[in-house]
Amino acid sequence: MTTYFTTTDTPAGPFTMLTDADEAVLASGWTTDVPGLMKLAKLPGEARAKSDPGVPLKALRSYLDGDLSAIDGVAVRQRGGEFIAHAWDVLRQVPAGGPVTYTEFAARAGRPAAVRAAAMACATNAAALFVPCHRVLRLDGTLGGFRWGLPVKRWLLDHEASRISLGTYVTSPYV
């Protein structure tokens, strides 16, 4: 399998995506460290530069321009155990502007007592943004952790909150 990478600037910093020939996101994050992303995603070999990975890059640009649902349809392929893979699918259903706590996330994933396992799903998520682990907060509403740094997580949550209409988005647990 050939892995491709592209890096683009975002308001939160440089963002790199690893994709396959089918334009599925294999890994992504606010970094320029392609070997680090390869390791995170447990991908063998090296990635080749690709100036335009098509759908994922267009979706990222649309998301940054305010179309928060643009990232929802992008194919993602990650390696993980049964619960972790299911939890990543559940994360993709957490709507922009509607962050959940780790406890709520565990319940949505079907294992309400497995809060640590839910947190592990966030921690091992290699496809940041496309699998929006930034939308999971601590029980007290604080940010918690984020592989790419709390300033990036804050920027993402603020970006999403600022784009939600007042009729849909009333209050935020992270303000």
N, C-alpha and C positions, 0 to 999 in steps of 0.2 A: 504494500500500500504506500503510495506517495503522499507525503504530508507537505502542505504548502503553508507559508506564513505571509502575513501582511501586517504592517504597523501603521497606524494613523493617529493623528493628534485628536484629542478630545479636550473639553474644558477641564476634565479631571486629570489630565496627563496623557502620555502616550499609551495607546491601547493596541495590543497585539492579538491576532487571531491565528490559530492553527486550524486548517480545514483539510478535508480530503478532496478527492477528484469530483465527488458529488456535491461539493460545497457544504457539507455538514461540518459544524463546528466541533472540533476535537478538544480544544482548550482555548481559553482567552483570558485576558486580564490586563491590568494597567501596569505594563512592563514592556521593556524592549528585549528582555532576556529569553530568546527563543529556546536555547537549550534547557533553561529552567522550566519553561512551559512544557517542553517535550517530556521532561522527567516527571513533572506533576501529573501529566496525562498518561504516564507509563507507555510512551510511544517509542519504539525502537528507531534507530537510524537518525537521519538529519532531515530538516525541513528545507524546502526550496522556496525562494522568494516568489511571490505572485503579486503583481501590482493591483489586481482587482479580483478578489474572490467572489465577486458577483453578489448573490443574495445576502450573505451575512454582512458585507460592507454596506450595501444599500440599506439594510435593516438598521444597522448601527447609526448611519447618518440620519435616517428618518426618526429614530428614537431620539437622537440628540436635537433634532428639529422640533420635537414635541409630540410625535406620533408614538406614544408609549407602547402601543400594541404591536408595533412593527417587528419587534424581536420575538414575538410569540410563535410565529410560524416557521422560524428558522430551525432546520434539522440540527440535532445535537447527538453526538455519539460519544459516550463515556464508558469506561470500564469500572464496574463496581458489583458488589454482592447484591443479592435479591432485594433486601430492605433498602440499601443505599440507592440502588437504581430506581426503586419505587418512590423513595423520598425525593429524588431529583425530579421525577415526573410531577409529584405533588407541588414542589417548589414552582414549577412552571405555571401552576394554576393560581398562585398567589397574585392578586391583581396589583398593578401599580397604584400607589396611593393607599393601599390597604395592608400595611405591614402586619405581621403576626408575631406572636412570641414563640420562643422555642417550644413551650408547652403546647400552644395551639398547633404548631407545626407537627409535633409528634402525634397529636390526636388526629389531625387531618391525614397523616400517613398511616393511620390505623393502629398505632401503638402508643396510646396516651402515656404509659409509664416509661416509655423509652426516650426521655428527653435528651439524655446523653447521646444516644444513637442518632437522634435527629440533628443534634449539634455536630456530630461527626460527619453527617451527610453534607452539612454546610462547609465544614472544614476541608473535606476532600473533594469538593466540587471544583473541577478544573475548567468549567465553561462559564466563568463569571459573566454576568449580565444576561446571557441567554438562558441560564438557569439562575434565576435571581435570588441568590442566597442573601443579598444585601437587604432583602425585605423581611428578614427575621431578626427580632429584637429580644433583648432580655425581658424577663417577667416584669421588671419595673419600668420598662419602656426605653431604657438606655440602649445604646448602639450595640454593645457586646463586641465581638471580634469581627475582623474582616481581613482576609489574606492581603488585600491591596491597600490596607490602611483605613483608619477611621475617617480621615478627611475625604477620601473617595466615597466611602459608604454614606457619609453625611451629604456629599454633593449629589449622589444618586437619589437619595430619599427626598432631598429638597427639590431637585429637578422634577421628580415625579409629582410631588405634592403641588408644585407651582403650576403644573399642567392640568390638574384635575379640576373639573368645574365645581363651583361652590355648591351646586345642587347635589353633586355626587359625593364630594369630599367635604366633610364637616369639620373634623378635628383629627389631630395626629397625636399618637402616643409618644412621639420622639421630639416634640417641640419643647 
